Amino acid sequence: MNNILIIGAGRSAGACINYVLGQAEQKGWFVTVADADPQLAESRVKGRPNGRPAWLDVNKVNDRRELIGRADVVVSLLPAHLHLEVAHDCIKLKKHLITASYVSQELYRLGDEARDRELIFMGEMGLDPGIDHMSAMRHINSIKAKGGKITAFRSYTGGLIAPESDDNPWHYKFTWNPRNVVLAGQGTAQYLENGKYKYIPYNRLFKDYRKIEIPGMGEYEAYANRDSLLYRDVYGLADIPNILRGTIRHSGFCEAWHALVKIGLTDGSYPILESRDISYHEFMEGYLNPVNASGSVKDRIAALLNVPSDGEVMKKLDWLGLFRKKKIGLDNATPALILEQLLLDKWKLKARDRDMIIMQHEFEYELEGRQQELTSTLVMKGKDAQDTAMAKLVGLPLGIFVKLVMEGRIKSKGVNIPVIPEVYEPVLEELESYGVVFEDHERAL
């Protein structure tokens, strides 16, 4: 095998592309970086001798198949809903496929065909999902190996702004897909607590958050992910009475985001007619009951939310510019798109800003009649707005796994996620050389 195709050169692609190009120069491989923006693809390759940029509209089937047909391994960094078309091409053309996205049920259904063709289809090979799976499985298997019985597993991850670059009241800036941030949590979160199923619908998700302590960093908030129950069997924890996966935010974020949800600003299901010509102030007034319409729009929104008009929640909303008389300037946009466009400006990383990833696993287990707790924590900061921790922790696992496949070191065929020792052991070992190191603290309960 000599040829690698990376489809997508966007926000989180840089670290993966740089790693794979570096390996290609050492080992004589060739890398094609394809994107709908040819200048972006060219900027990622930067004239490296073992790489070339290529233009690709992924919806043009023949062009897509021509590029895939020349490759041995395909890395798809496309939006998740586009992976399936690439996967079908890889099945037909007998190419290995690697993605960082969650594996859909439709993709899992290709497992038998992929195995029959001796193909490796690896999904969830990024940060979350990805490093979370691998680091959790390393501890789960270690605890089991010494005879421990795991009774609780909680895992939290957050893409945040580093304290030294934190200069806004939300204590947050975009380090990954803004659309996913705005739409995060929609649906119902499900998890297990003391053997009982728990459900948090979207309208309560950011209200029913919990507080967690990050060693050396202080207190943070965490809201529940939708997918906690999906990983019981995958992790070998089918009978566990407590399991929760969550997302980390700075203190104060969840209450303010709950306000946006309660108003209706994260709804992407309908357009605001004539949104180009109305102001944010008029937009917000549209969500208020016209009966007893006394007082300012800001005060009435505060009353709707049942929060003080001069409190922290309203200060955050005001800082976003939601009460300004500036025109929205978007044609028939949904509330979620209007909010996204506003946040793109307010939450943009400055050139020297540093982002920060926090991941923390909490295990409770029984061993020889004793109750133990193990906390495993990763804190990693980026260098600047271009060299982010988010891009590094999404891209490096992908790149390392590409190398393992190219070198013939992966034997597991079919559709998988990285919970297999032959995958997570070498990937985590190499990640440590890049500073991806968890600190473990254990105590008796």
N, C-alpha and C positions, 0 to 999 in steps of 0.2 A: 504494500500500500504506500502511495506517495502523495496523493492529492486530497486536500482538505478544502471544503467550501463552507464559508461562514456567511449566512444570510442575515443581514441586519447590522448596521454600523452605528446604532443610536447611542443613547445616554449611558447604558451599562455595558457596551460592547468593547470599550477601549482596552481594559485589562486582559480580557480573553484574547483579543486580536494580537496585542503586543506579545503575550506569552507564546501563543501558537506560532507567530512569525519568528520569534527567537528560537524556538525549538526546531522550526523548519530549516533555519540557516545552519544549525548544528548537524541535522540529520539528513539533509538533502530532500526534504519534503517541499511541496509547493502549495501555497495558500491563495485562494480566491476570496476576496471580500466583496460581497454583492449588496447593493442597496438601491432604493429608488432615487436617492440623491447621489449622483456619481461623484460630486465634489467631496461629500462626506466620506464615501468609500475610499477615495483617493487620499484624503487627509489621514485616514487610519493606516493605510499601507505606507505612506510617506517614502515611496521610492525604494522600499526594501527589496533586495534582489530575489528573494524567494516568494514574493507576493505580487498580486496584481488586483486592481480594483475592477469592478464590473457593475454596469447598470442593470437593475432588475426590477421590473414591476411584477411582483409575485403573483398577481392575478392573470398574467399572460402565461398560459399553461405551457406553450411550446418553449418559450424562453427559459422558464423555470426548469423544465425537464432537461433542456440542453445543458444547463449548468450542473444540475444534479448528476446527470449521466456521466460527466467527466470526473466526478469526485469519487473518493473511496469512503470518506467520512463527511457527513453533513452536520453542521451546527446551526440550528434555527434560533435566532434571537428576535424573531418576529413577534407581534402580539399573539397571545395564546390562541385566539380563535383561528389563526392561519396555520397552525402547526399541522392540523389534520391533512390538509391538501399536500403539504410537503411529505408527511409520513406515507401517504398512499403512493406518492412518486418513489419514495425510497424503497417501499416494498416491491413495486413493479421493477425498479431498476437495480435492486439488490445492493442498497447502500446503507451503511450504519447511520443512525440518527441520534443526536444529543440535543436536549433543550434544558432550559432552566425553569420552565413553567410547570405548574401542576399538571399531572397526567389526567386527562379526561377519560370518562368511561368509553368514549368512542375510540380513543387511542389504545386503551387497554384491550379492546376487542381485536386489535391487530396482533396481539401477542402470539397467537398460534402461527399465524402466517410468518411473522418475523422469526420465530424459532425454526420453522420448517426451512427457511432460507438461510439459517445460520447467521441472522442479523442481530446486532446489538442496538436496541432502542432504549436509551437512558433518559428519563425525565427527572424533573425536580433536582437538577444538578447545579443549583446556584447558592444563594444565601439562605433564604427562607421562602420556599423550601430548598433544602440542599445541605448546607453546613449544619443546620439544626438537626436534620435526620442523622447525619453521620456522627456528630458529636454525642447525640443522645444514645444512639445504638452502641457506641463504644462503651459508655457507662452502664447501659442496661445489660449488655453481655458480660461485663466485668463483675457487676453485682451478682448476676446469676451464677457465674463461674465459681464464686466463693460461697455459694449456698444461700444467698440472700433472696428474700421474697419481696418484690416491690409492691408497695401499697398505695403510693401516690406518685404521680409524675406531672409536673407543671413546667411548661416551656414558654418563654417570652422572648420576643425579638422586637427591636425598634430601630428604624433609620432616623436619626436625630441630628440636631445641630450641636457641635461641640460647645462647651461653656464659653470658651474664649471668643467664639463667633456669634454668640447668642445676643442679639441686639433688638429683638422685637417682643411685644407682650405675649405672643403665642408660644415663644420658645421653640419655634419650628420653622424649617425651610425645606423646599423640595429637593430631594436627592434621588428620586425615582419618578416613575410615570405619574404626572399630576392627576390624570383622569382616575387612576386607581386609588389615589388618596381621597379624592372627593367622593367616590362611590364606595369606599371601604366599608365593610360591615353590613351591607344591605343583604337582607335575608334574616335568618334566625340562627343565633349561636347556640350550640348544644355541647354540653360537657357532662362529666360525672363528678358528683361530690357525695362522699359517704355512701356509695352504692346506688345513689338516686340520680335519675336523669334530670338535668336542669336546662331550661330554655330561656334565652333572652332575645325577644324580638327586636328588630332594628330600632323602633321608636324608643326603646329603653336601653339600648346597648351602651351608649356613652354616658348614661346616668348610673348604670349598675357596674361601674368599673371597680377594680380593687387596687389597693396600694401595695407596692412591693419595695423591698430594700435592696439596692445594688451595692455590694461591698465597695467602700471607698468612693462612692458616687452619691449616696443619699437616697432619698425616697422618690419614687416615680409612680405613675399610674399605668394600669394595664387593662385593656378591654378584651373581652373574649373573642377569639376567632370562630368562624363557623364550623371549622373542620376537625375539631378536637377528637371526635369519636371515630373518625375514619382510620386513625393510625393505631388503634388498639391491637388489631390482629397483625398488622405490618410490623409493629414493634415487638410482637410476642407478649402483649400485655392484655390478652383477651379477658381475663378475670379481674383486672385491676378495679378497685372501687373509686379511685380518684384520678381523673385525667383532664387536663386543661391546657390549651395552647392559646396564647394571647399576644397582643401588640402593645409595645411600650411607648408611652408619651410622657413628656414633662408634666409636672404638677400644674393643674389648672387648665390643661388642654381639653380634657374630656367634657367638662361642664360647659365650656364655651362651644365645642363642636356639637354637643347635645342641643344647644340653643339654635344652631343653624339647621339641624335636623327638625326640631320642633316647629320652626318657622316654615320649613318646606324648601329650603334653599339647596338641598342635595338631591332633589327629585329630577331625574333625567327623562321622565316619561311624557312630558308635554311641552309645547313651545309657549313662550311669552310673546304674544302677538305684538308687532310693532316695537319689539325690544330695542331696535337700533335708536329710536327717537325718544325713548323715555329715560329718565334719570334713575340712578340707584335709589334716590329718595322716593321717587314715585313707585318704583319697583317694590320697595319695602312697604309703602303705604298700601299697596295692593293686597297685602296679606292681613290687613287689619279690618276688624268689623266696623262698618260705617256707623253703627248705632253708638251713641254716646262718644262721638269722635272729637273729644276735647283733649287739648294738650298736644305736645309735639309728637312727631312720628317716633322719635327715639324713645320718649317716655311711654308711649302706648305699646311699643315693642317690648319694652322692659316689663310693662304690666302683663302683656301676653305671656311672657316667659316667667313671670312671677319672680323677678330678680330686681335688685336695687338699680335705679337708673344711673347711679354713679358708682356701681360696683365693678368688679373685675371682668365679668362676662360682657357687660355693655362697653367697657373700655376696649375690649378686644374687637367687638363688632364695629365700633366707631373707628378704630385704627385701620380696619380693612377698607374703610371708605364706603360702607353700606348706606350711610345717611347723607352722602354728598349729592349735590345737584348736577353732577357730571353725567353726561349721556353714556349709556351702556355701549352703544355703537356696534352691536351684533344683531344680525337679522334673525328674527324669530327663534331666538336661542332658548334652550331649556334653562330652568333655574340652575341646574348643576353646571351647565356650560358657562353661564354668567358668573357663577361663583368661581369656577376654575380659572377663567380669564382674569378675574380680579386677583386671585391668589398667585397666579403666575408672576405678576408684578411684585406683589407684597412679600412673597416667600421665595424670591429668587436668590440663589447663592451669589454673593459678591466674589470677585476674582480670588481674593485671599481667604475666603471663608473655609473653615474646616468642618466637614460633617463627622458624625460619630455613630458607630454601630454598637448597640448593646444587645447581647444574647445571654439569657440566663436559664439554666435548667435546674429544677428542684426535684430531688428524688427522696422519698421516704421509703425505708425498707426494714424488714425484720431479719435479724441474723443472730442465730444462737440465743434466741429469747430476748434480744435487745432491740430497741427501736433506734434507728439511725436516720440522720438527715444528711444528704450530700447536696451542696450547692456548687454548680459549675458555671463560671461567668467569663464571658469574653467582652472586652471593651476595646474598640479600635477606632482611631481617628484617621481621617483623610489628610492629605497634604494641602490641597487647595480645591477650588471649584472644578478644576479639570481632573485632578488626580484624587478622586473621592474614595473613601472607605467602602461606600456602597458599590461602586463599579469594581473595585478590587475583589470584594467578597462575593459578588455575583460572578465575575469573570474568571477568577483564578481556578475555582473548582472545575468549571467547564474546560478550561485550557488544559489542566492537569489530566482530566479524564480523557480528553482527545489524545494526549500523548500516550496514555496507557493503552488505548484502543489501537493506535497506530503501531505500537510496539508489540501487539499481540498478547498483552498481559491480562486481558479481560476475557474470561471464558463463559460467563453467564449470558445466554442469548434470550431473545424475546424482549418484552416491554418490562422494564424494571425501574425502581427508584433506588437511591444509594444507601440502602440498609444492609448491604451484603459486605462481609469483611473484606473480600478481595477488592472491593471498591473503596470503602471508607478508610481502611488502614493506610494504603499508600497515599491517598489524597490528603488525609489529615496530617500525615507525617510531613509531606512536602509543604502544606500550608503553614506549618509551624516555622519553616525556614523564612517565611514572609511575614512573620510576626503574629500569625493567627494562633494565639495561645490562650487557652482557658485556664483560669485560676480556680482550684477546687478547695472547698472548705467543708469539713465533715464535723458533725457533732452528735452527741447522744441526745435523744428526745426523752 
